Amino acid sequence: MADVVSSEKRSEMMAGIRGKDTGIEIQMRRALHARGFRYRLHAKDLPGKPDIVLPKYNAVVMVNGCFWHGHDCNLFRLPATNREKWRRKLDRNRQRDSENLVRLNEAGWRVIEVWECAVRGVADVEWNDVAEAVDEWIHSDSGNATVRGT
Ligand SMILES: [Zn+2]
């Protein structure tokens, strides 16, 4: 029997991935931890349950998967089937992300978004560059920032 997964089932499976800890998020946590940062994870009391929260610095680090967050980059590709459904869903995700960003800023948090395309498949040395950039931003007085690939 062919191993066929219905598109509905596939959607459920893919939806299950959303919100769980992703590999790149865990790598980012480790990198920050190694640099001496201590943080809260998935703060349920903040808009969008941000991944990594550093109260001491009023800083939030978001690690965004390019597919789920509908990033305008080389990693993003709309699935071949149910394109309209996916487009609407990912548009909603993007809309929600920008609303959460505004709400976080209004509550006094500054946010750095680290996109998957900046760190996916890169060597350790480049990971260190990204961690260094995030480290500097956390210690700075800068507002929102973005780290992305191409
Ligand atoms: Zn991207």
Backbone and ligand atoms as CSV (ligand in chain L), in Angstrom:
chain,resi,resn,atom,element,x,y,z
A,1,MET,N,N,0.843,-1.198,0.000
A,1,MET,CA,C,0.000,0.000,0.000
A,1,MET,C,C,0.878,1.248,0.000
A,2,ALA,N,N,0.510,2.180,-0.819
A,2,ALA,CA,C,1.306,3.411,-0.916
A,2,ALA,C,C,1.203,4.216,0.386
A,3,ASP,N,N,2.270,4.848,0.696
A,3,ASP,CA,C,2.304,5.661,1.911
A,3,ASP,C,C,1.774,7.055,1.588
A,4,VAL,N,N,0.454,7.164,1.662
A,4,VAL,CA,C,-0.171,8.433,1.288
A,4,VAL,C,C,-0.699,9.137,2.528
A,5,VAL,N,N,-0.335,10.362,2.660
A,5,VAL,CA,C,-0.857,11.173,3.760
A,5,VAL,C,C,-1.765,12.223,3.139
A,6,SER,N,N,-3.014,12.235,3.555
A,6,SER,CA,C,-3.944,13.215,2.991
A,6,SER,C,C,-3.464,14.629,3.304
A,7,SER,N,N,-3.893,15.560,2.479
A,7,SER,CA,C,-3.430,16.938,2.686
A,7,SER,C,C,-3.923,17.463,4.030
A,8,GLU,N,N,-5.113,16.984,4.430
A,8,GLU,CA,C,-5.638,17.410,5.732
A,8,GLU,C,C,-4.720,16.937,6.858
A,9,LYS,N,N,-4.354,15.649,6.744
A,9,LYS,CA,C,-3.481,15.057,7.758
A,9,LYS,C,C,-2.125,15.770,7.768
A,10,ARG,N,N,-1.648,16.056,6.572
A,10,ARG,CA,C,-0.361,16.730,6.475
A,10,ARG,C,C,-0.415,18.101,7.162
A,11,SER,N,N,-1.517,18.802,6.941
A,11,SER,CA,C,-1.691,20.102,7.586
A,11,SER,C,C,-1.622,19.961,9.099
A,12,GLU,N,N,-2.292,18.918,9.600
A,12,GLU,CA,C,-2.265,18.698,11.048
A,12,GLU,C,C,-0.849,18.434,11.530
A,13,MET,N,N,-0.133,17.602,10.760
A,13,MET,CA,C,1.227,17.270,11.154
A,13,MET,C,C,2.105,18.513,11.169
A,14,MET,N,N,1.960,19.322,10.116
A,14,MET,CA,C,2.792,20.513,10.029
A,14,MET,C,C,2.387,21.524,11.098
A,15,ALA,N,N,1.071,21.592,11.353
A,15,ALA,CA,C,0.596,22.511,12.382
A,15,ALA,C,C,1.155,22.118,13.740
A,16,GLY,N,N,1.369,20.803,13.924
A,16,GLY,CA,C,1.903,20.315,15.187
A,16,GLY,C,C,3.298,20.827,15.465
A,17,ILE,N,N,4.010,21.158,14.406
A,17,ILE,CA,C,5.386,21.634,14.565
A,17,ILE,C,C,5.394,23.052,15.134
A,18,ARG,N,N,4.384,23.807,14.742
A,18,ARG,CA,C,4.344,25.206,15.113
A,18,ARG,C,C,4.318,25.385,16.625
A,19,GLY,N,N,5.106,26.291,17.104
A,19,GLY,CA,C,5.060,26.605,18.519
A,19,GLY,C,C,5.947,25.708,19.369
A,20,LYS,N,N,6.352,24.586,18.823
A,20,LYS,CA,C,7.264,23.725,19.580
A,20,LYS,C,C,8.681,24.292,19.457
A,21,ASP,N,N,9.526,23.822,20.347
A,21,ASP,CA,C,10.912,24.278,20.291
A,21,ASP,C,C,11.558,23.776,19.013
A,22,THR,N,N,12.100,24.660,18.244
A,22,THR,CA,C,12.780,24.246,17.034
A,22,THR,C,C,14.269,24.145,17.309
A,23,GLY,N,N,14.961,23.426,16.451
A,23,GLY,CA,C,16.402,23.258,16.622
A,23,GLY,C,C,17.134,24.580,16.713
A,24,ILE,N,N,16.766,25.517,15.849
A,24,ILE,CA,C,17.497,26.785,15.858
A,24,ILE,C,C,17.202,27.589,17.117
A,25,GLU,N,N,15.984,27.431,17.640
A,25,GLU,CA,C,15.676,28.150,18.886
A,25,GLU,C,C,16.531,27.601,20.029
A,26,ILE,N,N,16.658,26.283,20.074
A,26,ILE,CA,C,17.459,25.678,21.133
A,26,ILE,C,C,18.931,26.076,20.999
A,27,GLN,N,N,19.408,26.134,19.759
A,27,GLN,CA,C,20.801,26.577,19.551
A,27,GLN,C,C,21.001,28.011,20.035
A,28,MET,N,N,19.993,28.847,19.757
A,28,MET,CA,C,20.103,30.242,20.193
A,28,MET,C,C,20.125,30.325,21.716
A,29,ARG,N,N,19.264,29.544,22.365
A,29,ARG,CA,C,19.271,29.531,23.832
A,29,ARG,C,C,20.632,29.133,24.368
A,30,ARG,N,N,21.190,28.074,23.790
A,30,ARG,CA,C,22.494,27.591,24.265
A,30,ARG,C,C,23.563,28.662,24.087
A,31,ALA,N,N,23.512,29.322,22.914
A,31,ALA,CA,C,24.520,30.358,22.631
A,31,ALA,C,C,24.409,31.493,23.645
A,32,LEU,N,N,23.178,31.884,23.965
A,32,LEU,CA,C,22.998,32.989,24.921
A,32,LEU,C,C,23.378,32.545,26.333
A,33,HIS,N,N,23.005,31.329,26.658
A,33,HIS,CA,C,23.334,30.801,27.981
A,33,HIS,C,C,24.843,30.749,28.169
A,34,ALA,N,N,25.546,30.296,27.123
A,34,ALA,CA,C,27.009,30.211,27.182
A,34,ALA,C,C,27.634,31.594,27.361
A,35,ARG,N,N,26.899,32.621,26.931
A,35,ARG,CA,C,27.401,33.982,27.083
A,35,ARG,C,C,26.958,34.618,28.400
A,36,GLY,N,N,26.378,33.801,29.247
A,36,GLY,CA,C,26.044,34.267,30.594
A,36,GLY,C,C,24.656,34.844,30.758
A,37,PHE,N,N,23.857,34.835,29.685
A,37,PHE,CA,C,22.501,35.371,29.805
A,37,PHE,C,C,21.583,34.370,30.477
A,38,ARG,N,N,20.690,34.895,31.283
A,38,ARG,CA,C,19.641,34.075,31.869
A,38,ARG,C,C,18.318,34.648,31.392
A,39,TYR,N,N,17.377,33.763,31.123
A,39,TYR,CA,C,16.158,34.208,30.441
A,39,TYR,C,C,14.953,33.365,30.845
A,40,ARG,N,N,13.805,33.876,30.486
A,40,ARG,CA,C,12.560,33.113,30.638
A,40,ARG,C,C,12.200,32.585,29.263
A,41,LEU,N,N,11.549,31.421,29.248
A,41,LEU,CA,C,11.158,30.824,27.978
A,41,LEU,C,C,9.648,30.880,27.795
A,42,HIS,N,N,9.235,31.174,26.555
A,42,HIS,CA,C,7.814,31.105,26.184
A,42,HIS,C,C,6.915,31.757,27.223
A,43,ALA,N,N,7.221,32.998,27.530
A,43,ALA,CA,C,6.490,33.726,28.567
A,43,ALA,C,C,5.014,33.840,28.200
A,44,LYS,N,N,4.198,33.098,28.916
A,44,LYS,CA,C,2.775,33.033,28.568
A,44,LYS,C,C,2.039,34.323,28.864
A,45,ASP,N,N,2.615,35.162,29.717
A,45,ASP,CA,C,1.941,36.402,30.082
A,45,ASP,C,C,2.257,37.544,29.115
A,46,LEU,N,N,3.073,37.276,28.096
A,46,LEU,CA,C,3.409,38.325,27.135
A,46,LEU,C,C,2.791,38.019,25.771
A,47,PRO,N,N,2.495,39.089,25.005
A,47,PRO,CA,C,1.870,38.882,23.682
A,47,PRO,C,C,2.675,37.926,22.811
A,48,GLY,N,N,2.015,36.897,22.307
A,48,GLY,CA,C,2.664,35.957,21.400
A,48,GLY,C,C,3.573,34.950,22.074
A,49,LYS,N,N,3.545,34.889,23.429
A,49,LYS,CA,C,4.408,33.952,24.154
A,49,LYS,C,C,5.827,33.927,23.582
A,50,PRO,N,N,6.534,35.044,23.672
A,50,PRO,CA,C,7.857,35.108,23.024
A,50,PRO,C,C,8.822,34.033,23.516
A,51,ASP,N,N,9.677,33.567,22.582
A,51,ASP,CA,C,10.566,32.434,22.827
A,51,ASP,C,C,11.502,32.663,24.012
A,52,ILE,N,N,12.245,33.766,23.940
A,52,ILE,CA,C,13.314,34.016,24.915
A,52,ILE,C,C,13.148,35.440,25.441
A,53,VAL,N,N,12.969,35.570,26.742
A,53,VAL,CA,C,12.706,36.876,27.347
A,53,VAL,C,C,13.793,37.179,28.377
A,54,LEU,N,N,14.401,38.368,28.249
A,54,LEU,CA,C,15.446,38.772,29.184
A,54,LEU,C,C,14.963,40.013,29.940
A,55,PRO,N,N,14.284,39.792,31.075
A,55,PRO,CA,C,13.663,40.907,31.799
A,55,PRO,C,C,14.662,41.989,32.204
A,56,LYS,N,N,15.854,41.576,32.563
A,56,LYS,CA,C,16.871,42.528,33.010
A,56,LYS,C,C,17.183,43.585,31.948
A,57,TYR,N,N,17.006,43.223,30.691
A,57,TYR,CA,C,17.350,44.121,29.579
A,57,TYR,C,C,16.117,44.606,28.815
A,58,ASN,N,N,14.937,44.331,29.335
A,58,ASN,CA,C,13.687,44.636,28.608
A,58,ASN,C,C,13.748,44.104,27.185
A,59,ALA,N,N,14.330,42.950,27.033
A,59,ALA,CA,C,14.606,42.441,25.686
A,59,ALA,C,C,13.920,41.097,25.434
A,60,VAL,N,N,13.468,40.959,24.204
A,60,VAL,CA,C,12.847,39.713,23.757
A,60,VAL,C,C,13.592,39.237,22.513
A,61,VAL,N,N,13.968,37.964,22.496
A,61,VAL,CA,C,14.598,37.371,21.315
A,61,VAL,C,C,13.610,36.393,20.693
A,62,MET,N,N,13.212,36.676,19.462
A,62,MET,CA,C,12.316,35.787,18.738
A,62,MET,C,C,13.144,35.036,17.703
A,63,VAL,N,N,13.001,33.724,17.672
A,63,VAL,CA,C,13.667,32.935,16.640
A,63,VAL,C,C,12.567,32.447,15.704
A,64,ASN,N,N,12.535,33.004,14.508
A,64,ASN,CA,C,11.414,32.762,13.596
A,64,ASN,C,C,11.749,31.794,12.481
A,65,GLY,N,N,10.949,30.741,12.368
A,65,GLY,CA,C,11.051,29.866,11.212
A,65,GLY,C,C,10.506,30.594,9.990
A,66,CYS,N,N,11.238,30.514,8.875
A,66,CYS,CA,C,10.868,31.317,7.697
A,66,CYS,C,C,9.566,30.847,7.061
A,67,PHE,N,N,9.264,29.573,7.150
A,67,PHE,CA,C,8.010,29.110,6.564
A,67,PHE,C,C,6.819,29.593,7.380
A,68,TRP,N,N,6.798,29.265,8.658
A,68,TRP,CA,C,5.621,29.570,9.485
A,68,TRP,C,C,5.380,31.040,9.642
A,69,HIS,N,N,6.432,31.811,9.575
A,69,HIS,CA,C,6.264,33.252,9.755
A,69,HIS,C,C,6.239,33.985,8.416
A,70,GLY,N,N,6.135,33.205,7.338
A,70,GLY,CA,C,5.953,33.792,6.010
A,70,GLY,C,C,7.019,34.803,5.636
A,71,HIS,N,N,8.281,34.419,5.847
A,71,HIS,CA,C,9.369,35.366,5.599
A,71,HIS,C,C,9.617,35.569,4.113
A,72,ASP,N,N,9.886,36.812,3.761
A,72,ASP,CA,C,10.210,37.169,2.387
A,72,ASP,C,C,11.701,36.875,2.154
A,73,CYS,N,N,12.029,35.611,1.897
A,73,CYS,CA,C,13.439,35.233,1.766
A,73,CYS,C,C,13.578,33.975,0.910
A,74,ASN,N,N,14.813,33.566,0.688
A,74,ASN,CA,C,15.092,32.398,-0.157
A,74,ASN,C,C,14.584,31.078,0.411
A,75,LEU,N,N,14.470,30.994,1.716
A,75,LEU,CA,C,14.025,29.740,2.322
A,75,LEU,C,C,12.531,29.520,2.163
A,76,PHE,N,N,11.803,30.612,1.949
A,76,PHE,CA,C,10.352,30.478,1.933
A,76,PHE,C,C,9.848,29.979,0.586
A,77,ARG,N,N,9.010,28.933,0.652
A,77,ARG,CA,C,8.340,28.461,-0.555
A,77,ARG,C,C,6.928,28.028,-0.177
A,78,LEU,N,N,5.963,28.545,-0.886
A,78,LEU,CA,C,4.579,28.150,-0.640
A,78,LEU,C,C,4.421,26.698,-1.083
A,79,PRO,N,N,3.753,25.862,-0.274
A,79,PRO,CA,C,3.567,24.460,-0.680
A,79,PRO,C,C,2.862,24.362,-2.040
A,80,ALA,N,N,3.137,23.283,-2.763
A,80,ALA,CA,C,2.607,23.142,-4.126
A,80,ALA,C,C,1.094,22.926,-4.140
A,81,THR,N,N,0.585,22.308,-3.080
A,81,THR,CA,C,-0.864,22.060,-3.037
A,81,THR,C,C,-1.524,22.974,-2.007
A,82,ASN,N,N,-2.821,23.207,-2.214
A,82,ASN,CA,C,-3.603,24.073,-1.308
A,82,ASN,C,C,-2.962,25.446,-1.129
A,83,ARG,N,N,-2.476,25.967,-2.212
A,83,ARG,CA,C,-1.710,27.208,-2.107
A,83,ARG,C,C,-2.495,28.358,-1.477
A,84,GLU,N,N,-3.764,28.476,-1.885
A,84,GLU,CA,C,-4.547,29.593,-1.358
A,84,GLU,C,C,-4.773,29.468,0.144
A,85,LYS,N,N,-5.041,28.233,0.547
A,85,LYS,CA,C,-5.254,27.981,1.970
A,85,LYS,C,C,-3.992,28.342,2.761
A,86,TRP,N,N,-2.835,27.910,2.242
A,86,TRP,CA,C,-1.568,28.212,2.919
A,86,TRP,C,C,-1.302,29.709,2.929
A,87,ARG,N,N,-1.583,30.338,1.793
A,87,ARG,CA,C,-1.315,31.773,1.713
A,87,ARG,C,C,-2.111,32.521,2.787
A,88,ARG,N,N,-3.388,32.154,2.897
A,88,ARG,CA,C,-4.223,32.819,3.914
A,88,ARG,C,C,-3.701,32.549,5.316
A,89,LYS,N,N,-3.349,31.292,5.563
A,89,LYS,CA,C,-2.881,30.924,6.896
A,89,LYS,C,C,-1.601,31.671,7.256
A,90,LEU,N,N,-0.665,31.693,6.298
A,90,LEU,CA,C,0.624,32.330,6.589
A,90,LEU,C,C,0.478,33.846,6.673
A,91,ASP,N,N,-0.473,34.390,5.900
A,91,ASP,CA,C,-0.767,35.824,6.029
A,91,ASP,C,C,-1.280,36.145,7.434
A,92,ARG,N,N,-2.122,35.254,7.932
A,92,ARG,CA,C,-2.638,35.449,9.311
A,92,ARG,C,C,-1.501,35.390,10.318
A,93,ASN,N,N,-0.599,34.428,10.118
A,93,ASN,CA,C,0.546,34.324,11.033
A,93,ASN,C,C,1.362,35.617,11.034
A,94,ARG,N,N,1.582,36.122,9.819
A,94,ARG,CA,C,2.387,37.335,9.681
A,94,ARG,C,C,1.693,38.523,10.358
A,95,GLN,N,N,0.387,38.592,10.141
A,95,GLN,CA,C,-0.419,39.647,10.746
A,95,GLN,C,C,-0.327,39.579,12.281
A,96,ARG,N,N,-0.461,38.360,12.799
A,96,ARG,CA,C,-0.403,38.168,14.247
A,96,ARG,C,C,0.980,38.542,14.783
A,97,ASP,N,N,2.026,38.171,14.038
A,97,ASP,CA,C,3.386,38.537,14.463
A,97,ASP,C,C,3.531,40.049,14.592
A,98,SER,N,N,3.016,40.783,13.594
A,98,SER,CA,C,3.219,42.232,13.650
A,98,SER,C,C,2.369,42.848,14.760
A,99,GLU,N,N,1.198,42.287,15.019
A,99,GLU,CA,C,0.387,42.785,16.145
A,99,GLU,C,C,1.089,42.518,17.477
A,100,ASN,N,N,1.662,41.328,17.604
A,100,ASN,CA,C,2.365,41.002,18.848
A,100,ASN,C,C,3.571,41.906,19.065
A,101,LEU,N,N,4.244,42.223,17.961
A,101,LEU,CA,C,5.411,43.109,18.055
A,101,LEU,C,C,4.998,44.476,18.597
A,102,VAL,N,N,3.912,45.016,18.061
A,102,VAL,CA,C,3.416,46.312,18.523
A,102,VAL,C,C,3.039,46.238,20.002
A,103,ARG,N,N,2.356,45.175,20.375
A,103,ARG,CA,C,1.924,45.043,21.774
A,103,ARG,C,C,3.117,44.898,22.711
A,104,LEU,N,N,4.132,44.174,22.275
A,104,LEU,CA,C,5.339,44.040,23.107
A,104,LEU,C,C,6.015,45.395,23.277
A,105,ASN,N,N,6.131,46.145,22.179
A,105,ASN,CA,C,6.749,47.474,22.244
A,105,ASN,C,C,5.952,48.389,23.167
A,106,GLU,N,N,4.638,48.321,23.048
A,106,GLU,CA,C,3.778,49.164,23.889
A,106,GLU,C,C,3.946,48.828,25.364
A,107,ALA,N,N,4.259,47.551,25.641
A,107,ALA,CA,C,4.455,47.120,27.027
A,107,ALA,C,C,5.895,47.358,27.486
A,108,GLY,N,N,6.696,48.031,26.645
A,108,GLY,CA,C,8.041,48.408,27.063
A,108,GLY,C,C,9.144,47.430,26.691
A,109,TRP,N,N,8.804,46.419,25.891
A,109,TRP,CA,C,9.823,45.457,25.470
A,109,TRP,C,C,10.395,45.850,24.117
A,110,ARG,N,N,11.673,45.615,23.957
A,110,ARG,CA,C,12.258,45.742,22.623
A,110,ARG,C,C,12.528,44.331,22.114
A,111,VAL,N,N,12.471,44.182,20.815
A,111,VAL,CA,C,12.432,42.837,20.231
A,111,VAL,C,C,13.487,42.687,19.134
A,112,ILE,N,N,14.234,41.606,19.205
A,112,ILE,CA,C,15.119,41.260,18.089
A,112,ILE,C,C,14.584,39.971,17.473
A,113,GLU,N,N,14.376,40.016,16.168
A,113,GLU,CA,C,13.909,38.840,15.443
A,113,GLU,C,C,15.101,38.207,14.745
A,114,VAL,N,N,15.379,36.956,15.090
A,114,VAL,CA,C,16.438,36.210,14.414
A,114,VAL,C,C,15.761,35.219,13.489
A,115,TRP,N,N,15.980,35.394,12.205
A,115,TRP,CA,C,15.299,34.547,11.227
A,115,TRP,C,C,16.108,33.295,10.926
A,116,GLU,N,N,15.356,32.247,10.692
A,116,GLU,CA,C,15.941,30.947,10.341
A,116,GLU,C,C,16.975,31.074,9.228
A,117,CYS,N,N,16.704,31.931,8.228
A,117,CYS,CA,C,17.607,32.047,7.075
A,117,CYS,C,C,18.972,32.620,7.461
A,118,ALA,N,N,19.066,33.230,8.643
A,118,ALA,CA,C,20.360,33.751,9.093
A,118,ALA,C,C,21.231,32.648,9.686
A,119,VAL,N,N,20.616,31.567,10.135
A,119,VAL,CA,C,21.372,30.555,10.886
A,119,VAL,C,C,21.211,29.130,10.372
A,120,ARG,N,N,20.240,28.920,9.483
A,120,ARG,CA,C,20.003,27.553,9.003
A,120,ARG,C,C,21.206,27.022,8.240
A,121,GLY,N,N,21.766,25.916,8.732
A,121,GLY,CA,C,22.844,25.250,8.016
A,121,GLY,C,C,24.178,25.982,7.997
A,122,VAL,N,N,24.333,27.012,8.808
A,122,VAL,CA,C,25.611,27.725,8.783
A,122,VAL,C,C,26.609,27.064,9.731
A,123,ALA,N,N,27.868,27.355,9.510
A,123,ALA,CA,C,28.928,26.786,10.345
A,123,ALA,C,C,28.909,27.434,11.724
A,124,ASP,N,N,29.566,26.755,12.671
A,124,ASP,CA,C,29.593,27.256,14.042
A,124,ASP,C,C,30.125,28.682,14.136
A,125,VAL,N,N,31.114,28.956,13.290
A,125,VAL,CA,C,31.739,30.282,13.369
A,125,VAL,C,C,30.727,31.374,13.018
A,126,GLU,N,N,29.852,31.074,12.051
A,126,GLU,CA,C,28.819,32.054,11.701
A,126,GLU,C,C,27.755,32.138,12.784
A,127,TRP,N,N,27.464,31.007,13.396
A,127,TRP,CA,C,26.544,31.011,14.525
A,127,TRP,C,C,27.074,31.947,15.599
A,128,ASN,N,N,28.357,31.875,15.795
A,128,ASN,CA,C,28.970,32.734,16.810
A,128,ASN,C,C,28.809,34.212,16.448
A,129,ASP,N,N,28.907,34.528,15.163
A,129,ASP,CA,C,28.688,35.913,14.717
A,129,ASP,C,C,27.275,36.372,15.037
A,130,VAL,N,N,26.322,35.494,14.778
A,130,VAL,CA,C,24.925,35.844,15.051
A,130,VAL,C,C,24.722,36.040,16.560
A,131,ALA,N,N,25.272,35.107,17.345
A,131,ALA,CA,C,25.145,35.220,18.801
A,131,ALA,C,C,25.798,36.505,19.299
A,132,GLU,N,N,26.928,36.844,18.688
A,132,GLU,CA,C,27.637,38.067,19.057
A,132,GLU,C,C,26.778,39.304,18.768
A,133,ALA,N,N,26.142,39.315,17.605
A,133,ALA,CA,C,25.277,40.436,17.224
A,133,ALA,C,C,24.097,40.561,18.194
A,134,VAL,N,N,23.526,39.419,18.569
A,134,VAL,CA,C,22.396,39.438,19.503
A,134,VAL,C,C,22.869,39.910,20.880
A,135,ASP,N,N,24.018,39.426,21.284
A,135,ASP,CA,C,24.632,39.818,22.553
A,135,ASP,C,C,24.806,41.337,22.615
A,136,GLU,N,N,25.393,41.897,21.557
A,136,GLU,CA,C,25.613,43.349,21.516
A,136,GLU,C,C,24.302,44.114,21.578
A,137,TRP,N,N,23.326,43.609,20.828
A,137,TRP,CA,C,22.015,44.280,20.819
A,137,TRP,C,C,21.382,44.256,22.214
A,138,ILE,N,N,21.468,43.108,22.889
A,138,ILE,CA,C,20.861,42.985,24.221
A,138,ILE,C,C,21.466,44.032,25.158
A,139,HIS,N,N,22.780,44.204,25.064
A,139,HIS,CA,C,23.456,45.145,25.951
A,139,HIS,C,C,23.307,46.593,25.518
A,140,SER,N,N,22.755,46.810,24.346
A,140,SER,CA,C,22.620,48.178,23.835
A,140,SER,C,C,21.295,48.795,24.274
A,141,ASP,N,N,21.099,50.050,23.875
A,141,ASP,CA,C,19.817,50.709,24.114
A,141,ASP,C,C,18.970,50.699,22.847
A,142,SER,N,N,19.362,49.924,21.852
A,142,SER,CA,C,18.671,49.935,20.572
A,142,SER,C,C,17.254,49.392,20.693
A,143,GLY,N,N,16.414,49.875,19.793
A,143,GLY,CA,C,15.052,49.356,19.709
A,143,GLY,C,C,15.032,48.067,18.909
A,144,ASN,N,N,13.908,47.791,18.288
A,144,ASN,CA,C,13.741,46.530,17.543
A,144,ASN,C,C,14.836,46.333,16.514
A,145,ALA,N,N,15.213,45.094,16.326
A,145,ALA,CA,C,16.243,44.763,15.340
A,145,ALA,C,C,15.888,43.434,14.665
A,146,THR,N,N,16.537,43.207,13.545
A,146,THR,CA,C,16.304,41.993,12.771
A,146,THR,C,C,17.631,41.415,12.333
A,147,VAL,N,N,17.765,40.092,12.477
A,147,VAL,CA,C,18.924,39.388,11.926
A,147,VAL,C,C,18.370,38.406,10.902
A,148,ARG,N,N,18.765,38.571,9.664
A,148,ARG,CA,C,18.211,37.710,8.616
A,148,ARG,C,C,19.271,37.311,7.604
A,149,GLY,N,N,18.958,36.270,6.834
A,149,GLY,CA,C,19.846,35.857,5.755
A,149,GLY,C,C,19.468,36.624,4.503
A,150,THR,N,N,19.596,35.956,3.352
A,150,THR,CA,C,19.283,36.662,2.110
A,150,THR,C,C,17.958,36.194,1.535
L,1,ZN,ZN,ZN,13.971,33.906,6.085
